[in-house]
């Protein structure tokens, strides 16, 4: 019975953690989120570094303003 309670507690905690990641947004999060535009910088997507489909990355480069 103790093992069942531990497993159930883990599953519930795991589910609550996943739900809180997508549902709960702190009020300060909007201040620190940025939409990438040409004024801010350029995003280069799907840059390959190997032969496989999963061997890709994206580079976010800031705009050069002097």
N, C-alpha and C positions, 0 to 999 in steps of 0.2 A: 504494500500500500504506500509506503514511504517513497519508493522509486516512482510510482505513478504520480504522486503529488509533485515530485521534483520535475518530472518530465512535463507535466501539465503547466507548472509554473514557468518553465523555460519557454514553452510554446506560446503562452499568453504574453510573456514579457517580450518575446521576439516580435509577435504580431503588433503589440502596442508600439514598439520602437519603430517598426516600418510605417505604421499608420501616422505616427507623430512626425515622421520625416516629410510626408507628403501633405498632411492636413494642417498641421500647426505651423504658422509662419510668424516669427517674432516681428514686432512693430518696427524694429531698427533694420530689418533685412532689406526694406525697400530703399533705404538711404545708400546702401552699399552694393546695389546691383546696377550693372551698366549694360546697355545695349550697344554692341559694337557697330559703329558707322564709319564711313570713310573719313569723317572729321576726327575721330578718335584713333583709328588705326585700320589695319587690313588683316583679315583672317584668310590664311591659306589652308584649305582642307584637303584631306586625302593625299598627303605627301607620302610616297612609298619609300620604305627603307628595307624592303625585303621582297621575296617572291610571293608570299602568301597574301590572301585577302585581308587578314587581320593585321598585317604589318604596315599600318598607316597611322599617321598622326596629323594634328593640325597645329599650325603656328599662328600665334596672335602677336602681330608686330605693331608697335605704337607708331603714330604719325610723327614724322620729323618736322618739327617747327623750331626755327632758330630765331 
